[in-house]
Amino acid sequence: MNAGERMRATYEFKPVDHLFRREFYIWAETIERWKAEGLPDDFEERNLFDFDPPGMVDVGLNLGWCEPPFLPGYEDQVIRDEGDTEIIQDAAGRWLRVFKGRRHGFMPDYLRHPVTSMRDWEEEVAPRLNPGDEDRYATLNGQCAYAEAQRQSGGLMIRQGMVGGYMYLRALMGPEDLLVAFCEQPELIHAMMRQWAGIMNEGLKRIQALVELDELAMGEDICYVKGLLISPDMVREFLLPYYQDVVNHARKRQRRKIYFNVDTDGFADMAVPLYLEAGMDVMDPWEVASGCDVVRAGRQWPDLVLTGGIDKRILAAGKDAINKHLEHIIPPMVERGGYIPTCDHGVPVEVSLENYLYYRRRLCEMDHR
């Protein structure tokens, strides 16, 4: 099987020669550690981690992921130097306190977000989320042509990502102010979500006029260590109607099946029934530290494609722990199908090159019948 065939068969719960081999991502700091431990500069060309080639190609229209798809974005600038730390404005219009010279690997202190009122939204923020701005689609013809060529030549699935409604609202208002706004400013929440649906529908309509999609992937991050960050009733009131609108319209525009993929951190089990109502087919990355277990989830939702679920902490713990962890996950998931093993987030700097290479070797020894 080539990578495209293997990916498609995974999504269709059909037999595969081995589970799809890829990684969620690897921190840049981790790669630097590994190079100090002997990883050669050409490790990707030599495929030292035994990854499959990509099974999907992304159209790449900017519909957001972790941040709203602002056009134009806010100016990325330093607001104030504080010695060891500095306050910056990022491209999403937020003010953050970060360690000077380091913006990754820790949780910054979020000081300000772009929306506090309907006036902020209407005057400053909504114009940056205009679905009809032609600059947003300036390169779309070429992007879609490239994606279709990849499907024709290698059987790759075609994917488009988008920021989820909760992630979008949180970036606009901040996690605490957003919770208050759900109760005190519901009209503002619905105004922002109507704009979200508008830009997603317009972007997808333009893509689908040029190419049929295989996957619509949404970055959501609506869970924490104990479950949902907002109540199921709030999900149904403020999010699900807009998700159903976007997903249903996308599916009606083409004959090819679209798989709806939802990405969330935290303990995701209680989110699954809600997102199934929105048409979800795929979920990741099943964070083990929050109590997720892909084996348990696979039994509970036998038709849900699962990706992730390999505990990043275990990869740092040594070979015995890695073996035990993989023995729990891989044999039953090979039998079940519909599973792609990856680390449950980026591979952190605590993981040694020796441990990661051992993990990759053991996984490849176990990932087939």
Legacy VTK file of the C-alpha trace (Angstrom):
# vtk DataFile Version 3.0
C-alpha trace
ASCII
DATASET POLYDATA
POINTS 369 float
0.000 0.000 0.000
1.132 3.536 -0.583
0.589 6.188 2.069
-2.599 7.552 0.534
-4.140 4.091 0.274
-3.124 3.295 3.860
-4.627 6.523 5.193
-7.889 6.053 3.333
-8.169 2.416 4.430
-7.604 3.486 8.034
-10.465 5.960 7.829
-12.678 3.332 6.224
-11.789 0.635 8.812
-10.420 -1.569 6.041
-7.362 -3.842 6.362
-3.954 -2.151 6.219
-0.450 -3.562 5.906
0.508 -1.655 9.052
-0.861 1.212 11.120
-0.109 4.569 9.579
3.311 5.755 10.779
3.595 9.439 11.615
4.062 11.762 14.575
1.856 14.489 16.034
4.882 16.788 16.057
8.302 17.059 17.702
9.393 20.168 19.571
12.217 22.135 17.934
14.000 22.052 21.301
13.755 18.261 21.269
15.383 18.064 17.850
18.217 20.271 19.122
18.716 17.934 22.093
18.753 14.926 19.805
21.335 16.511 17.526
23.560 16.944 20.567
22.991 13.219 21.213
24.027 12.257 17.685
20.986 12.783 15.456
22.350 13.639 11.988
21.188 16.755 10.172
19.759 14.642 7.337
17.577 12.495 9.641
14.425 13.401 7.675
15.918 12.494 4.299
17.151 9.197 5.761
13.774 8.631 7.472
15.460 7.505 10.687
12.113 7.445 12.508
10.463 5.246 9.853
7.564 7.584 9.134
5.230 7.020 6.218
5.106 9.703 3.538
2.128 12.036 3.991
-1.235 10.386 3.401
-3.011 13.733 3.152
-2.394 17.034 1.465
-3.746 20.238 2.984
-5.439 22.821 0.787
-4.036 25.405 3.193
-6.636 28.165 2.938
-6.306 30.254 6.096
-9.422 29.390 8.083
-7.460 29.433 11.334
-6.444 26.621 13.679
-5.372 27.752 17.142
-6.145 31.383 16.288
-8.875 33.162 14.301
-8.063 33.702 10.615
-7.522 37.454 10.858
-6.855 39.395 7.660
-4.958 41.513 8.309
-3.432 40.036 11.441
-2.423 42.235 14.309
1.126 43.553 14.452
3.467 41.226 16.329
5.393 43.627 18.572
7.016 44.122 21.974
4.814 46.332 24.146
7.106 46.575 27.178
10.516 45.229 28.272
10.419 43.956 31.856
13.936 42.595 32.222
13.710 38.793 32.286
10.224 38.982 30.762
8.510 41.141 28.182
4.943 41.958 27.220
4.239 41.285 23.572
1.274 41.677 21.245
0.826 38.618 19.059
-0.766 38.267 15.635
-4.119 37.469 17.309
-4.165 40.861 19.075
-3.473 39.480 22.550
-1.033 40.908 25.062
1.136 38.199 26.638
3.884 38.189 29.241
6.628 35.819 28.096
10.210 35.036 29.002
12.473 37.254 26.938
13.737 35.413 23.896
11.562 32.361 24.555
7.937 31.940 23.485
7.567 28.137 23.491
7.502 25.372 26.068
5.636 27.212 28.833
2.255 28.850 29.414
2.476 32.628 28.933
0.565 35.060 31.111
-2.340 36.366 29.007
-3.018 39.988 29.944
-5.442 41.287 27.334
-7.632 40.007 24.494
-9.078 41.943 21.557
-12.811 41.639 22.406
-14.399 42.878 25.622
-17.628 44.337 24.226
-19.891 44.443 21.189
-18.229 47.713 20.240
-14.749 46.108 20.190
-16.139 43.294 18.099
-17.974 45.396 15.534
-15.436 48.203 15.112
-12.053 46.522 15.442
-12.264 42.742 15.174
-15.083 41.714 12.813
-13.598 43.654 9.862
-10.509 41.415 10.117
-12.779 38.362 9.648
-14.538 39.433 6.463
-15.587 36.325 4.460
-15.724 38.368 1.261
-12.182 39.738 1.370
-10.761 38.573 -1.966
-7.192 38.752 -0.658
-7.999 35.721 1.465
-8.476 33.612 -1.680
-5.701 35.071 -3.842
-3.755 31.787 -4.141
-6.641 29.351 -3.758
-6.773 28.204 -7.397
-3.160 27.079 -7.262
-3.549 25.485 -3.838
-6.512 23.399 -4.981
-4.843 22.423 -8.245
-1.795 21.188 -6.339
-3.955 19.211 -3.904
-5.884 17.533 -6.718
-2.636 16.660 -8.506
-1.402 14.970 -5.316
-4.618 12.981 -5.081
-4.344 11.885 -8.704
-0.667 10.940 -8.545
-0.440 9.394 -5.067
-3.980 8.779 -3.881
-3.611 11.329 -1.093
-6.660 12.491 0.827
-7.352 16.232 0.658
-7.772 18.089 3.939
-8.749 21.583 5.040
-8.292 22.816 8.600
-10.258 25.419 10.512
-10.308 26.962 13.961
-13.011 25.527 16.208
-15.663 27.780 17.674
-14.503 27.433 21.271
-10.847 28.000 20.341
-11.880 31.025 18.270
-13.983 32.537 21.062
-11.273 31.907 23.646
-8.687 33.657 21.492
-11.005 36.635 21.041
-12.046 37.076 24.678
-9.767 34.995 26.903
-10.820 31.869 28.817
-12.166 33.599 31.936
-13.932 36.531 30.285
-15.443 34.121 27.771
-17.079 32.104 30.558
-18.662 35.267 31.933
-19.755 36.350 28.448
-21.616 33.079 27.856
-23.871 34.142 30.732
-23.862 37.949 30.488
-23.298 38.686 26.771
-24.915 35.830 24.834
-25.794 38.159 21.961
-22.083 38.952 21.530
-21.201 35.247 21.508
-23.802 34.550 18.826
-22.622 37.528 16.758
-19.067 36.196 16.816
-20.216 32.675 15.993
-22.329 33.888 13.060
-19.165 35.476 11.690
-17.275 32.231 12.321
-19.861 30.258 10.353
-19.858 32.863 7.622
-16.136 32.720 7.014
-16.026 28.904 7.210
-18.959 28.476 4.836
-17.560 30.949 2.319
-14.062 29.494 2.441
-15.268 25.914 2.063
-17.682 26.853 -0.723
-14.815 28.371 -2.689
-12.588 25.357 -2.098
-15.301 22.906 -3.072
-15.984 24.768 -6.294
-12.453 23.687 -7.269
-11.818 20.357 -5.514
-13.682 17.829 -3.382
-12.478 17.430 0.195
-11.830 14.219 2.124
-11.346 15.727 5.572
-12.478 18.846 7.396
-10.337 19.166 10.531
-11.134 21.488 13.436
-8.812 22.672 16.197
-11.032 22.964 19.276
-9.226 22.366 22.627
-12.453 22.480 24.640
-11.427 20.011 27.363
-9.145 20.123 30.392
-7.963 17.440 32.799
-11.479 16.726 34.151
-13.580 17.196 31.023
-15.377 19.976 29.168
-14.472 23.593 29.929
-18.102 24.628 29.417
-21.323 22.762 30.083
-22.956 20.460 27.513
-25.911 22.876 27.434
-23.579 25.729 26.476
-21.995 23.592 23.764
-25.446 22.884 22.348
-26.555 26.521 22.524
-23.462 28.372 21.342
-21.446 25.911 19.245
-23.319 22.899 17.844
-25.809 24.798 15.647
-22.942 26.544 13.869
-20.917 23.350 13.513
-23.900 21.495 12.097
-24.517 24.324 9.643
-20.922 24.334 8.353
-20.461 20.555 8.236
-23.868 19.873 6.657
-23.359 22.524 3.980
-19.902 21.162 3.186
-21.242 17.638 2.832
-24.089 18.738 0.581
-21.700 20.449 -1.845
-20.035 17.231 -2.986
-20.590 13.512 -3.525
-17.303 12.366 -1.945
-17.508 11.593 1.802
-16.055 14.272 4.087
-14.608 13.067 7.381
-14.997 15.606 10.187
-11.968 15.537 12.509
-12.001 17.258 15.926
-8.800 17.991 17.864
-9.063 18.668 21.601
-6.724 18.550 24.553
-7.685 17.176 27.951
-10.125 14.466 29.002
-12.223 14.110 25.862
-14.614 11.259 26.666
-17.525 13.463 27.695
-17.074 15.634 24.608
-17.457 12.740 22.174
-21.273 12.395 22.263
-21.682 16.136 21.668
-19.351 16.223 18.677
-20.932 13.113 17.237
-24.093 15.257 17.060
-22.098 17.670 14.910
-21.090 14.836 12.570
-17.632 14.004 13.934
-15.829 10.987 12.428
-12.281 11.384 13.804
-10.841 12.639 17.122
-7.335 13.328 18.444
-4.935 13.402 20.310
-6.345 11.559 23.395
-4.147 13.005 26.135
-3.187 10.198 28.522
-2.247 12.506 31.421
-5.886 13.652 31.495
-7.216 10.109 31.749
-7.802 9.329 28.073
-7.272 5.750 26.898
-7.628 5.011 23.196
-8.278 1.327 23.891
-11.242 2.191 26.111
-12.448 4.862 23.670
-12.116 2.450 20.773
-14.399 -0.027 22.503
-16.930 2.622 23.515
-17.129 4.247 20.055
-16.300 1.482 17.569
-16.967 3.646 14.496
-14.825 6.620 15.593
-11.389 6.975 13.992
-8.808 7.679 16.710
-5.360 9.217 16.379
-2.873 9.826 19.192
-3.013 8.284 22.649
0.732 7.541 23.143
1.775 9.093 26.458
4.582 11.607 25.914
5.666 11.094 29.537
6.169 7.365 28.931
8.579 8.124 26.094
10.801 9.829 28.676
10.451 7.057 31.253
12.571 4.349 29.611
12.340 1.148 27.603
10.429 -0.976 30.102
7.726 1.665 30.443
7.547 2.084 26.666
7.111 -1.668 26.159
4.362 -1.925 28.760
2.517 1.074 27.296
2.663 -0.203 23.722
1.580 -3.698 24.762
-1.554 -2.159 26.267
-2.417 -0.103 23.179
-1.113 -1.535 19.935
-2.353 -5.165 19.749
-6.037 -4.346 20.451
-5.936 -1.283 18.196
-4.370 -3.250 15.330
-7.259 -5.695 15.719
-9.862 -2.901 15.886
-8.563 -0.727 13.043
-9.388 2.934 12.525
-6.373 3.996 14.591
-3.196 6.008 13.972
-0.692 5.946 16.867
1.045 9.234 17.638
2.316 10.982 20.725
-0.549 12.677 22.552
1.050 16.084 21.860
4.433 17.298 20.715
7.359 15.104 21.731
8.947 17.138 24.556
12.592 17.848 25.300
12.583 15.372 28.213
12.540 12.473 25.713
16.015 11.227 24.810
16.977 10.231 21.278
17.709 6.695 22.501
14.217 6.360 23.981
12.495 7.807 20.928
14.357 5.535 18.512
13.500 2.565 20.717
9.825 3.596 20.772
9.732 3.934 16.984
11.383 0.525 16.501
9.051 -1.256 18.917
5.982 0.435 17.448
6.934 -0.650 13.932
7.498 -4.199 15.151
4.014 -4.305 16.696
1.807 -2.248 14.346
0.706 -5.062 12.044
-0.777 -8.519 12.341
LINES 1 370
369 0 1 2 3 4 5 6 7 8 9 10 11 12 13 14 15 16 17 18 19 20 21 22 23 24 25 26 27 28 29 30 31 32 33 34 35 36 37 38 39 40 41 42 43 44 45 46 47 48 49 50 51 52 53 54 55 56 57 58 59 60 61 62 63 64 65 66 67 68 69 70 71 72 73 74 75 76 77 78 79 80 81 82 83 84 85 86 87 88 89 90 91 92 93 94 95 96 97 98 99 100 101 102 103 104 105 106 107 108 109 110 111 112 113 114 115 116 117 118 119 120 121 122 123 124 125 126 127 128 129 130 131 132 133 134 135 136 137 138 139 140 141 142 143 144 145 146 147 148 149 150 151 152 153 154 155 156 157 158 159 160 161 162 163 164 165 166 167 168 169 170 171 172 173 174 175 176 177 178 179 180 181 182 183 184 185 186 187 188 189 190 191 192 193 194 195 196 197 198 199 200 201 202 203 204 205 206 207 208 209 210 211 212 213 214 215 216 217 218 219 220 221 222 223 224 225 226 227 228 229 230 231 232 233 234 235 236 237 238 239 240 241 242 243 244 245 246 247 248 249 250 251 252 253 254 255 256 257 258 259 260 261 262 263 264 265 266 267 268 269 270 271 272 273 274 275 276 277 278 279 280 281 282 283 284 285 286 287 288 289 290 291 292 293 294 295 296 297 298 299 300 301 302 303 304 305 306 307 308 309 310 311 312 313 314 315 316 317 318 319 320 321 322 323 324 325 326 327 328 329 330 331 332 333 334 335 336 337 338 339 340 341 342 343 344 345 346 347 348 349 350 351 352 353 354 355 356 357 358 359 360 361 362 363 364 365 366 367 368
